Amino acid sequence: MLGFCTDSGAQLPPGLVDRLGIAVVPLTVTVDGIDHLEGVDLDADSFWDRFARGPIPRVQTAAPPPGRFLEAWGDLAARGATEIVSIHTGSEVSSTLDAARIAAEMAPVPMHLVDSHTASFAVGCCTWEAAEAAGRGASAEEAVRIALAVAATVGNVFVVGALDLVRAGGRLQPGASEEGGIPVLSLTEGRVQSIGRAASLDDACDQMAAYVLALGAGLRVGLSVADRGAAPLWVALEARLVGHPGVREVVRYRVGPSVGAHLGPGTAGAIAYPAP
């Protein structure tokens, strides 16, 4: 039986984790000098509450130590896994895979480590599709190939001013930015690029939905918000995507501490890929 593992930087929502039986290795998030395990003793709500209360906290993130991988892999082995595919945040942006490689020398079963060359829920997408393929009978090698194929096709679009859009009742006040409006962004080939500017909540959602739908057919989509105050974007984006003939499935997830530390409050958007 194949087991699947990822790290908490993949931002997988609990529903997908439980549905697919994925083990999640928590990253260390240090807030004002105190270490926490992402998703264990520091969730998205408690993290973003610190920003709301002020002052802005000092946040650092660190890869899990090798022992934390061994614990997760041991749990999968205890559940019957005879091989494990462990898919992680790209080595270009994190040392997580380095720690996993050290741990793999002591793993309880044969390991297949995957450098996704991506980050955030894009890693979750790779893990999601690979685990589903295994459920249909795919081998470890096939699951690895599928994970890498997803990594090559996954797209993203987001705003970092979602709270401003929501607080303004759907429309920004004049002078909200130098050029007017909130930038709609995409991380492409390691660079954040602007694909437009939104003057309202509806405008932002229209632009983000159009970007997602242009990624192809049979799309699986993850919709994200950081602060719960930006939750209207979940609803508005779902209204544009759920039921569309090009969309296969939509899930919600939160921008948690390890990703939010680099983006800040008010982040919301979508990550999607055409399911192979």
HELIX and SHEET records of a PDB file:
HELIX    1   1 SER A    8  ALA A   10  5                                   3    
HELIX    2   2 PRO A   14  LEU A   20  1                                   7    
HELIX    3   3 ALA A   44  ARG A   53  1                                  10    
HELIX    4   4 PRO A   66  ALA A   78  1                                  13    
HELIX    5   5 THR A   96  ALA A  104  1                                   9    
HELIX    6   6 PHE A  121  GLY A  135  1                                  15    
HELIX    7   7 ALA A  140  THR A  153  1                                  14    
HELIX    8   8 ALA A  162  ARG A  167  1                                   6    
HELIX    9   9 LEU A  201  LEU A  213  1                                  13    
HELIX   10  10 ARG A  228  ALA A  230  5                                   3    
HELIX   11  11 ALA A  231  LEU A  241  1                                  11    
HELIX   12  12 PRO A  257  LEU A  263  1                                   7    
SHEET    1   A 4 ALA A  23  VAL A  25  0                                        
SHEET    2   A 4 LEU A   2  ASP A   7  1                                        
SHEET    3   A 4 GLU A  83  HIS A  88  1                                        
SHEET    4   A 4 MET A 111  ASP A 115  1                                        
SHEET    1   B 3 ILE A  34  LEU A  37  0                                        
SHEET    2   B 3 THR A  28  VAL A  31 -1                                        
SHEET    3   B 3 VAL A  59  ALA A  62 -1                                        
SHEET    1   C 4 GLY A 155  VAL A 159  0                                        
SHEET    2   C 4 ALA A 268  PRO A 274 -1                                        
SHEET    3   C 4 LEU A 219  VAL A 225 -1                                        
SHEET    4   C 4 VAL A 247  ARG A 254  1                                        
SHEET    1   D 2 ILE A 182  THR A 188  0                                        
SHEET    2   D 2 ARG A 191  ALA A 198 -1                                        
END                                                                             
